[in-house]
Amino acid sequence: MSIKSDGPPASTPRLYVDQPLDLASEPVVDGAAAHYLANVMRLKIGDPVLLFDNISGEWLTTAKMIGKKSISFVVERQMREIESVPDLWICFAPIKKVRMDWVIEKACELGASHLQPVVTERTIIDKIKPDRLTAQIIEACEQCGRTSLPSLGAPVKLPALLRDWPEERRLLFADENGGVPMPQIQAPPPAALLVGPEGGFTQKERELLNAHSAVKAISLGPRILRAETAAVSGMALWMGQYGDWDVAQTS
Ligand code: SAH
């Protein structure tokens, strides 16, 4: 493996570990992650693995001991500090599983800082499995190079969300009935995007939203987008305008 002067090869495995990392730590990976490294990636002693802890950033480590159930590592050096992602929340009415998994994964890749499930009147799915969504978040962040995981909120009903809304945060309400095109409004961070369920928002919810001082109804074009399309389009539009897409690649 040709090691680039400034780091390990692009194929180096990259994992999140729920343990603080520093030069003195000897992180241990077990369970599915250890199985993946040992049996899928055929990790050998001394091979490099990038670990990040959602606290200090990303570290280059090498495999020290590869056991049946766990692998321990020597921390060699810090590769990156934890990055600050643009402060955009995605507030989404839970939708059917496969499509919601897709929204979660895209929100991580696009750089959202917080994922907030919002139960609306037409929300079909009002229970989410936090552990499953967290595993999705971790996998997406391992793949896309983030060193910071977005936080995941507990589901909240729309009226309660608005009642407790942080007033400094602009809430962009993706309204399928029309609103202002995003490029025409000022919505710098801290900001949030709200997307409804498959059945859309009720008129009562629309009135509740439009009466809130932090809310701005935005249009995502003349066509009716699926909720997941609206979530990704809205996040991409905001990131392109206010996010960190003007910086170089992470690797
Ligand atoms: N069933 C509804 C559409 C719901 S689409 C209907 O036929 O009217 C799901 C969500 O995606 C909507 O609640 C809205 O938040 C968002 N959305 C879809 N198309 C949009 C558009 N053109 N502009 C803004 N938001 C849109």
Residues whose N, C-alpha, C, O or C-beta is under 5 A from the ligand:
A	BS01	SAH	A174 D175 E176 L194 V195 G196 P197 E198 G199 G200 F201 I218 S219 L220 G221 P222 R223 I224 L225 R226 A227 A230
